[in-house]
Amino acid sequence: NDGRYGIGSARSGTTTAGLVFGGNEGAGPTNYTRSNKSEEYNGTSWSEGNELNTGRDSVSGLGTQTAGLAMCGYTSDPTRVDETETYNGTSWTEVADHPQNVTQQAGFGTQTAGIVAGGNTGSLSAETDSFDGSSWTEVAELNTARSDSAAAGTSTAGLYITGLKAGPAA
């Protein structure tokens, strides 16, 4: 319903049950308006859901439309946050903070068995963390620190694909 970039999504959504959240509604590069909007897709149209507790862009996400997870992102430049919120299909609830203030991570898995990796902490990160529905645990390091990647799979069989591994860490 609203044009924005830097959104997060429930990456295990389907063509009839999608979820996107957060993002930037401003025209940039100097006009940033961090969004707390959440929208659901039913296969035909988008409808606005309840809002995130913390508006942010470059937010990471995973899960489904009825069991989503939003984590980290920018609340303002250069402020990165560690907030994590769960979505139950109706409302967002803040839960345990992520171990890093980071943006542009890639996530996969479910709300109770999720993985996020990489990202940007002011420099590129190789950290990989798992979420069990209530707390975060660092589980591994990527071979190469990077951000702006894609990811897919489950917490026991996932892929972390491509990404930015050089250049300025914005």
N, C-alpha and C positions, 0 to 999 in steps of 0.2 A: 504493500500500500504506500509506503514511503521510500523514496530513493535514498540509499545510503551505502557506504562502503565500509570495509573493515568489520563486517558482521561475523557473528559466530553462528554455528548451526549444529543441530542434532544430527550427526553424521550417519547414524543408523536409521534415519527417517526413511519413509517410502514415498512413492509418487502420490499416495493418497493421505499421507500423514507426515507432513514436513514441519519443521520448526526452525526459525531464524530469530536472532536476538542481537541487541546492541548495535554497534556501528557508529558511523559518523555521518551526520546530516548536513554538515557545513560544506562550503565550497572549497575549503582548503586553498593554498597551503597555510594561510593565516587565519582563516575562519573555521574553527573547529567547534562542532556542537555534538558532544558525546551523547548517544542515545541510550535510553533504558527500555526502548520499545521491544516487544516480543510479538511475533506474528506466526500464525499457524496456517498450513495449507492443507486443504481437504481433497485435493485432486482436481478441483474446479476453480476455487478462488481462495484468496488470502483473507484472514480475519485477524484483528488485533486481539492479543491475549493480555493477561496481566503483565505489568512491567517488571523488569529487573530491579532489584534493590539499588544497585550501583550502575549508572550509565557509563558505558565505556566502548571504545573501539579496539580493533586488533585483538578481539576477544576470542578465546579458543572454546570449542564445544565438542560434545559427543553425546551419545545416547539416542533416545527416541522422543517423539512428540509428547509422550506421557511419562517419560523418565529421562529428562535431559539434564545436562551438566554444562554450566558456563563457568569459565575460569580465567582469571587474570585480565590483562588488557591495559589500555591507557585511559585514565580519567581526565588528564590534561597533559600537555607536553611540558616537560619530559617525564611526567609522573606515571610510572607503571605500578600496578596494584597486584595483590595476591589473593583477592577475594574469590571465593568459590560459591556458586549458588546451584541448588538443585531445583528442577521443575517437575511437577507431578501432573501436568496436563491442565492445571488451573492456576497455580501460583508458584512464585519463586521463593526459596528459603535459603538464607545464607548459612553455610556450613563451614567446616574446617578450612582455614586459609592454606593456599598452596605454599610450598617451601620457598618459592622465589617470587619476586616482583618481576613479571616477565610478560612479553607480548609475542604474538605471531608463532605460538606453538602449534603443533599438529596433534590431534587427539583421535583415539579410536576405542572401541569397546562400549561397555554399558555404564550406567550410573553407579552400579555397585561393583564393577570390575573394569575400570577404565584406565587407559594409559595416555599420557601426554609426554611429548619429547621435544627437544630443541627449543628454539625461541630466541628472543632478544632481551637481555637484561641490561643493555647498554653496551654489551659485547655479545657475540653469538654464543649460545649455550649448547652443550652436549647432554645435559641432564635429562634423564628419563624417570618419570614418577608414575606410581600406580595409585589409584583411588579405590577404596573398598566400600564406599557409600558413606563413610564417616571420617576417614583420615587419609592422609597422603604418606607415601613411603617412597624414598628414592630407591630405584631398583637397578639401574644400569647407566651407562654412558653411551651415547651414539659414537660411532667410529670417528665422525667428523662433526664438529659443532656447526649448526646451521639453523635458519629460520625460514618462514614463509614456505613451508613444505606441505605436502599432502600426506595423508595417512589413511589406512583402511584395515579392517579386520577385527579380531577379538583380542582380549588381553593375553591370550595364550598363543595366538597365531596372527600377528599383525605385521603390517608393512609401513615403513616410514620412507617416503618417496621424494626424491629431488630436494630442492630448497636452495636458499641463498647461503653460500659458504664463504663468500669474500665480499669485500667492499665495505662501505660505511655501515656501521650498526646504528641505525636511526631509532 
